């Protein structure tokens, strides 16, 4: 009997702590969202890459200012960067993967996901080119089928410009 009462008391304490933590998360997330929205409105600088494409660099995305970001934003940036580096995914595809609820966990908030895809360090043309080379090596697709795969909503979701770049530089 005593073990049952102790177990029930422990469960009650855990439930209370969980509810308290959940309640404070929304307030913290709201505070963090306002901090990041201020950071994400800072002026953007455009840099021309060797490939001739332009890349926006937000001053808020520098490593020193990233340390000031709330933890959930840093984690979202890290996850988005990983999707770009490993999967060579497009901006839309990364956003979709970040916001998709799976059996492995809850989706990231849409504002947080948008912040992450806007602030990772990536050359989207190079990601499209890497995907195109993968498809050519595995499936030997024609240029038109390759472009369709790269831009399809059910496919990789690269922009027309990024797909064109990939096709133009496929044999470089």
Buried (B, 14 or more C-beta within 10 A) or exposed (E): EEEEEEEEEEEEEEEEEEEEEEEEEEEBBEEBBEEBEEBBEEEEEEEEEEBEBEBEEBEBBEEEBBEEBBEBBBBBBEBBBEBBEEBBBBBBBBBBBBBEEEEEEEBBBEBBBBBBBBBBEBBBBBBBBBBBBEBBEEEEBEBEEBBEBBBEEEBBBBBEEBBBBBBEBBEE
